[in-house]
Amino acid sequence: MDESPFIFLAYPKRFKVAYGGRGSGKSWAFARALIVLASQYRFRVLCAREFQNSIVDSVHRLLCDQIESMGLSDKFTITDKAIVSSTGSEFLFKGLRHNINEIKSLEGVDVCWVEEAQRVSQSSWDILIPTIRKEASEIWITFNPDNLSDPTYKRFVINPSPDCISVKVNFDQNRHFPETLRKEMEYCKANDYDAYLHIWEGNPRVISNAVIFKGKYVVEEFDTPDGIDRFFYGADWGFSQDPTVGIRCYIVGRKLFIDYECYGIGVEIAETDQLLRSIPGADKWTIKGDCSRPETISALNKKGLNVQPAKKWAGSVEDGIAHLRTFEQIVVHPRCKHTADEFALYSYKVDKITEEVLPVVVDKHNHCLDALRYSLDGYINNSTTGLLDYYEQEAAERKKAQQQPDGHTIYTPHQTY
C-alpha cells in the first residue's frame, strides 16, 4: 500500500473517504490496498456503485490489472463475476440502484468499497450503510465531487461523522501522474479555470450564474514588484472546524493582487501569531481582523503584532462584494490555493425549485474572502442603500444577455427585492 496520502487506509475507521479531482490515483490506491489485505487475510469485499449494468461497469477490470501489476496473479482466481484469493477472500460486484434488495440480503461483508460515489442517491445510502453491519466492518468511498448538494458530498465531506476520515487527494499528490494527463490538465487550467477547478482540483460544480466572482478573477503566477507602497493584511479567526486565515494583497492601477495566504484548522490563539507571521511583512504592517473576537486581537497585539478590528455593519458583506467587483481584475497567486478555491465557490443562494439565483450570499466558502474584505477596511464603505441599484443593474444586464433573438427570456437569474 502506498504511503501518504492514503496511509489512513491502514487504520480502523468505519468510513474511509478519498475525494478529489482526476488523476489523483484514488481508485488505484484503494484497489491495491484491498488486494494486499485479501492476499494476507480472509474477508469479504463488496465493490459497489450506484449503477452497474454489467461487470464491465465495475472495478473488476481495475482489480485484475492491479493484481497482475503487483505480481500476485498466483494468489487469486478470477472469474467473470467474482475474484477469490488463496486465503478465501472474495470480491463481489453490485450496482446499488437495481440490486438493492439483493444487497440487503448480503451477509458478512467486511469492507464495502463504493466507487464513483458522487452518483449514489440518498435512498441508496440509507439502505447500504445499515446493511454493512458486521462487527468492525468498514465502508470505503472514492469519488470526484460533482455538486455541493449531492448526498455523498454532504454526508462525507461537509458534515462527516466522528467515525469518518475524509481526505481530499488531487493529481499533485500522485507521484505516478502520467504526462498525458498533465498536458490535458495544463491546457484546461490555461483555457477554462473554472473547469480546471472542478475536473482536476476536485471542487464541486456550482451553477455558474450563482458564482459571485465568475469572470472577475484569474489565478496566475506573478512576481510582486519592488516598491509597493501599500500592502493590505486581513485575518479571519477560526473556531472548531473553521480555519484561521490570513491574507496579503496590494493594488496596482485597477487590479487587485493577492500574493500570500496562511490557512490552518484547529489553530490555538497562542499559535495564531506564528501562522500570521508566515506571511511576509505581517509583523511590520497593520493587520485588520474580524472585530467579533476582541480577545484574539488583544492576545496577538501582546505578542508584538499590530492587529486592529475591521468595521462591520448591516450589509457589510454585500458592500464588500460590490467593492471587490469594482476592480478591473482580481489576480490570485497559485500559492494562495484556498483563496482561489473560495473565489470559484463563493455563491449566491439558488432557489431549489426554479434554480433562480437570489441576491442572498451563501455563508460558506468565505474565510479567505472575509479576510480579504477585512484587509480593505476603510476602502469599503457603508453603501448598502445603493446596493439594490447594483443588483438591479446586474439583473438587467443578465436578463438582456439571456434573451433569445425574438425577445423571449430564456432565464432570469436574479430577482430584486
For each residue, the residues with C-beta under 8 A, 3 or more apart:
1: 6 7 9 10 29 32 33 36
2: 6 7 25 29 32
3: 6 7
4: 7 173
5: 8 18 167 169 173
6: 1 2 3 9 18 29 30 33 167 169
7: 1 2 3 4 10 11
8: 5 11 13 16 165 167
9: 1 6 16 29 30 33 140
10: 1 7 33
11: 7 8 165
12: 136 138
13: 8 16 138 163 164 165
14: 137 138 139 161 163 164
15: 138 139 140 141 156 160 161 163 164 165 166
16: 8 9 13 138 139 140 141 164 165
17: 140 141 142 156 157 160 164 165 166 167
18: 5 6 24 26 29 30 141 142 167 168 169
19: 26 141 142 143 144 145 153 156 157 166 167 168 169 202
20: 24 26 144 145 168 169 170 201 202
21: 24 144 170 171 198 199 200 201 202 203
22: 144 171 181 185 199 200
23: 170 171 174 177 178 181 185 200
24: 18 20 21 169 170 171 173 174 202
25: 2 28 29 169 173 174 176 177
26: 18 19 20 29 30 142 169
27: 30 31 59 62 115 142
28: 25 31 32 62 66
29: 1 2 6 9 18 25 26 32 33
30: 6 9 18 26 27 33 34 113 115 140 142
31: 27 28 34 35 59 62 63 66
32: 1 2 28 29 35 36 66 70
33: 1 6 9 10 29 30 36 37
34: 30 31 37 38 45 63 91 111 113 140
35: 31 32 38 39 63 66 67 70 72
36: 1 32 33 39 40 70
37: 33 34 40 41 43 89 111
38: 34 35 41 43 45 76 85 87 89 91
39: 35 36 72 75 76 85 86 87 89
40: 36 37 87
41: 37 38 87 89
42: 85 87 88 89
43: 37 38 89 110 111
44: 89 90 92 108 109 110 111
45: 34 38 89 90 91 92 109 110 111 112 113
46: 92 94 103 106 109 111 112 113 132
47: 58 59 60 63 91 92 93 94 112 113 115
48: 52 93 94 95 96 103 112 113 114 115 128
49: 52 57 58 59 95 96 114 115 116 117 119 120
50: 95 96 97 116 117 119 120 121 124
51: 57 95 96 97 98 119
52: 48 49 55 57 58 93 94 95 98 99
53: 57 95
54: 57
55: 52 58 60 80 81 93
56: 60 61
57: 49 51 52 53 54 95
58: 47 49 52 55 61 93 115
59: 27 31 47 49 62 63 93 113 115
60: 47 55 56 63 64 83 91 93
61: 56 58 64 65
62: 27 28 31 59 65 66
63: 31 34 35 47 59 60 66 67 83 91
64: 60 61 67 68 78 83
65: 61 62 68 69
66: 28 31 32 35 62 63 69 70
67: 35 63 64 70 72 73 75 76 78 83
68: 64 65 71 72 73
69: 65 66
70: 32 35 36 66 67
71: 68
72: 35 39 67 68 75 76
73: 67 68 76
74: 86
75: 39 67 72 85 86 87
76: 38 39 67 72 73 83 84 85 86
77: 83 84 85
78: 64 67 83
79: 82 83 84
80: 55
81: 55 93
82: 79 90 91 92 93
83: 60 63 64 67 76 77 78 79 90 91
84: 76 77 79 88 89 90 91
85: 38 39 42 75 76 77 88 89 90
86: 39 74 75 76
87: 38 39 40 41 42 75
88: 42 84 85
89: 37 38 39 41 42 43 44 45 84 85
90: 44 45 82 83 84 85
91: 34 38 45 47 60 63 82 83 84
92: 44 45 46 47 82 106
93: 47 48 52 55 58 59 60 81 82
94: 46 47 48 52 99 102 103
95: 48 49 50 51 52 53 57 98 99
96: 48 49 50 51 99 100 103 114 120 121 124 127 128
97: 50 51 100 121 124
98: 51 52 95
99: 52 94 95 96 102 103
100: 96 97 103 104 124 127 128
101: 104 105
102: 94 99 105 106
103: 46 48 94 96 99 100 106 127 128 131
104: 100 101 127 131
105: 101 102
106: 46 92 102 103 109 131
107: 134
108: 44 134
109: 44 45 46 106 112 131 132 134 137
110: 43 44 45 134 136 137 138
111: 34 37 43 44 45 46 137 138 139 140
112: 45 46 47 48 109 128 132 137 138 139 140
113: 30 34 45 46 47 48 59 140 141 142
114: 48 49 96 117 120 128 139 140 141 142 143
115: 27 30 47 48 49 58 59 142 143
116: 49 50 119 142 143 144
117: 49 50 114 120 141 142 143 152 156
118: 143 144 145 146 150 152 153
119: 49 50 51 116 146 152
120: 49 50 96 114 117 124 125 128 151 152
121: 50 96 97 124 125 151
122: 125 126 151
123: 126 127
124: 50 96 97 100 120 121 127 128
125: 120 121 122 128 129 151 152 155
126: 122 123 129 130
127: 96 100 103 104 123 124 130 131
128: 48 96 100 103 112 114 120 124 125 131 132 139
129: 125 126 132 139
130: 126 127 133
131: 103 104 106 109 127 128
132: 46 109 112 128 129 137 138 139
133: 130 137
134: 107 108 109 110 137
135:
136: 12 110
137: 14 109 110 111 112 132 133 134
138: 12 13 14 15 16 110 111 112 132
139: 14 15 16 111 112 114 128 129 132
140: 9 15 16 17 30 34 111 112 113 114
141: 15 16 17 18 19 113 114 117 152 156
142: 17 18 19 26 27 30 113 114 115 116 117
143: 19 114 115 116 117 118 152
144: 19 20 21 22 116 118 199 202
145: 19 20 118 150 153 157 198 202 203 204 205
146: 118 119 150 153 204 205
147: 150 153 204 205 206
148: 153 154 158 204 206 345
149: 153 154
150: 118 145 146 147 153 154 204
151: 120 121 122 125 154 155
152: 117 118 119 120 125 141 143 155 156 157
153: 19 118 145 146 147 148 149 150 156 157 158 204
154: 148 149 150 151 157 158 159
155: 125 151 152 158 159 160
156: 15 17 19 117 141 152 153 160 164 166
157: 17 19 145 152 153 154 160 166
158: 148 153 154 155
159: 154 155
160: 15 17 155 156 157 164 165 166
161: 14 15 164
162:
163: 13 14 15
164: 13 14 15 16 17 156 160 161
165: 8 11 13 15 16 17 160
166: 15 17 19 156 157 160
167: 5 6 8 17 18 19
168: 18 19 20 202
169: 5 6 18 19 20 24 25 26 173 174 202
170: 20 21 23 24 173 174 200 201 202
171: 21 22 23 24 174 177 181 182 185 200
172: 177
173: 4 5 24 25 169 170
174: 23 24 25 169 170 171 177
175:
176: 25
177: 23 25 171 172 174 181 182
178: 23 181 182
179: 182 183
180: 183 184
181: 22 23 171 177 178 184 185
182: 171 177 178 179 185 186
183: 179 180 186 187
184: 180 181 187 188
185: 22 23 171 181 182 188 189 196 200
186: 182 183 189 190
187: 183 184 190 191
188: 184 185 191 192 195 196 199 200
189: 185 186 193 196 200
190: 186 187
191: 187 188
192: 188 195 196
193: 189 196 197 218 219 344
194: 197 198 208 211 214 344
195: 188 192 198 199
196: 185 188 189 192 193 199 200 201
197: 193 194 200 201 203 340 341 344
198: 21 145 194 195 201 202 203 204 205
199: 21 22 144 188 195 196
200: 21 22 23 170 171 185 188 189 196 197
201: 20 21 170 196 197 198 341
202: 19 20 21 24 144 145 168 169 170 198
203: 21 145 197 198 341 344 345
204: 145 146 147 148 150 153 198 345
205: 145 146 147 198
206: 147 148 210 211 344 345 347
207: 210 211 347 350 355 357
208: 194 211 214
209: 214 357 398 411 413
210: 206 207 347 348 349 350 357 413
211: 194 206 207 208 214 344 345 346 347
212: 321 346 347 348 361
213: 216 217 324 325 330 343 346
214: 194 208 209 211
215:
216: 213 324 325 327 329 330
217: 213 329 330 331 332 340 343
218: 193 329 330 331 332
219: 193 331 332 333 334 340 343
220: 331 332 333 334
221: 333 334
222: 257 259 331 333
223:
224: 228 250 257 259
225: 228 252
226:
227:
228: 224 225 231 250 252
229:
230: 250 251
231: 228 248 249 250 281 285
232: 247 248 249 250 251 288 375 376
233: 246 247 248 279 281 282 285 286 287 288 375
234: 246 247 249 287 288 289 310 370 371 372 373 374 375 376 377
235: 244 245 246 247 276 287 288 289 290 307 371 374
236: 243 244 245 289 290 367 368 370 371 374
237: 244 272 289 290 292 293 296
238: 242 243 244 245 264 265 266 267 367
239: 242
240:
241: 265 266
242: 238 239 265 367
243: 236 238 263 264 265 267 338 367
244: 235 236 237 238 263 264 265 267 272 275
245: 235 236 238 261 262 263 338 367 368 370 371
246: 233 234 235 260 261 262 263 275 276 278 279 282 287 371
247: 232 233 234 235 258 260 261 279 336 339 368 371 372 375
248: 231 232 233 258 259 260 261 279 280 281 282 375
249: 231 232 234 256 257 258 259 372 375 376
250: 224 228 230 231 232 256 257 259
251: 230 232 255 256 257 327
252: 225 228 255 257
253: 328
254: 327 328 329
255: 251 252 327 328 329 330 331
256: 249 250 251 324 327 329 330 331
257: 222 224 249 250 251 252 331 333
258: 247 248 249 261 330 331 332 333 336 339 372
259: 222 224 248 249 250 333 336
260: 246 247 248 279 280 333 335 336
261: 245 246 247 248 258 279 335 336 337 338 339 368
262: 245 246 275 276 278 279
263: 243 244 245 246 338 367 368
264: 238 243 244 267 271 275
265: 238 241 242 243 244
266: 238 241
267: 238 243 244 264 271 272 275
268: 271 272
269: 272 295 296 299 300
270: 299
271: 264 267 268 274 275
272: 237 244 267 268 269 275 276 296 299 300
273: 276 277 300 303 304 305
274: 271 277 278
275: 244 246 262 264 267 271 272 278
276: 235 246 262 272 273 279 282 287 300 305
277: 273 274 282 283 305
278: 246 262 274 275 282
279: 233 246 247 248 260 261 262 276 282
280: 248 260
281: 231 233 248 284 285
282: 233 246 248 276 277 278 279 285 287 305
283: 277 304 305
284: 281
285: 231 233 281 282 306
286: 233 306 307 308
287: 233 234 235 246 276 282 300 305 306 307 308 375
288: 232 233 234 235 307 308 309 310 374 375 376 377
289: 234 235 236 237 293 296 297 300 307 308 309 310 374
290: 235 236 237 293 309 310 370 374
291: 294 297 309 310 311 312
292: 237 312
293: 237 289 290 296 297
294: 291 297 298 309
295: 269 298 299
296: 237 269 272 289 293 299 300
297: 289 291 293 294 300 301 307 308 309
298: 294 295 301 302
299: 269 270 272 295 296 302 303
300: 269 272 273 276 287 289 296 297 303 305 307
301: 297 298 304 305 306 307
302: 298 299
303: 273 299 300
304: 273 283 301
305: 273 276 277 282 283 287 300 301
306: 285 286 287 301
307: 235 286 287 288 289 297 300 301
308: 286 287 288 289 297 377
309: 288 289 290 291 294 297
310: 234 288 289 290 291 373 374 375 377
311: 291 316 377 378
312: 291 292 316
313: 316 319 382 384
314: 384
315: 318 319 382 384 387
316: 311 312 313 319 320 373 380 382
317: 320 321 361 373
318: 315 321 322 361 384 387
319: 313 315 316 322 323 380 381 382 383 384 387
320: 316 317 323 324 373 376 380
321: 212 317 318 324 325 361
322: 318 319 325 326 383 387 390
323: 319 320 326 376 379 380 381
324: 213 216 256 320 321 327 330 372 373 376
325: 213 216 321 322
326: 322 323
327: 216 251 254 255 256 324 330
328: 253 254 255
329: 216 217 218 254 255 256
330: 213 216 217 218 255 256 258 324 327 343
331: 217 218 219 220 222 255 256 257 258
332: 217 218 219 220 258 336 339 340 343
333: 219 220 221 222 257 258 259 260 336
334: 219 220 221 337 340
335: 260 261
336: 247 258 259 260 261 332 333 339 340 368
337: 261 334 340 341
338: 243 245 261 263 341 342 367 368
339: 247 258 261 332 336 342 343 368 369 372
340: 197 217 219 332 334 336 337 343 344
341: 197 201 203 337 338 344 345 365
342: 338 339 345 346 365 366 367 368 369
343: 213 217 219 330 332 339 340 346 369
344: 193 194 197 203 206 211 340 341
345: 148 203 204 206 211 341 342 364 365
346: 211 212 213 342 343 361 362 364 365 366 369
347: 206 207 210 211 212 350 361 362 365
348: 210 212 357 358 359 360 361 362
349: 210 357 358 360 361 362
350: 207 210 347 355 356 357 358
351: 354 355 356 357 358
352: 355
353:
354: 351
355: 207 350 351 352
356: 350 351 412 413 414 415
357: 207 209 210 348 349 350 351 413 414
358: 348 349 350 351 414 415
359: 348 391 414 415 416 417
360: 348 349
361: 212 317 318 321 346 347 348 349 366
362: 346 347 348 349 365
363: 366
364: 345 346
365: 341 342 345 346 347 362 369
366: 342 346 361 363 369 370
367: 236 238 242 243 245 263 338 342 370 371
368: 236 245 247 261 263 336 338 339 342 371 372
369: 339 342 343 346 365 366 372 373
370: 234 236 245 290 366 367 373 374
371: 234 235 236 245 246 247 367 368 374 375
372: 234 247 249 258 324 339 368 369 375 376
373: 234 310 316 317 320 324 369 370 376 377 380
374: 234 235 236 288 289 290 310 370 371 377
375: 232 233 234 247 248 249 287 288 310 371 372
376: 232 234 249 288 320 323 324 372 373 379 380
377: 234 288 308 310 311 373 374 380
378: 311
379: 323 376
380: 316 319 320 323 373 376 377
381: 319 323
382: 313 315 316 319
383: 319 322 386 387
384: 313 314 315 318 319 387
385: 388
386: 383 389 390
387: 315 318 319 322 383 384 390 391
388: 385 391 392 416 417
389: 386 392 393
390: 322 386 387 393 394
391: 359 387 388 394 395 414 416
392: 388 389 395 396 416
393: 389 390 396 397
394: 390 391 397 398 414
395: 391 392 398 399 412 413 414 415 416
396: 392 393 399 400
397: 393 394 400 401
398: 209 394 395 401 402 412 413 414
399: 395 396 402 403 409 412 414
400: 396 397 403
401: 397 398
402: 398 399 409 410 411 412 413
403: 399 400 407 408 409 410
404: 407 408 409 410
405:
406:
407: 403 404
408: 403 404
409: 399 402 403 404 412
410: 402 403 404
411: 209 402
412: 356 395 398 399 402 409 415
413: 209 210 356 357 395 398 402
414: 356 357 358 359 391 394 395 398 399
415: 356 358 359 395 412
416: 359 388 391 392 395
417: 359 388
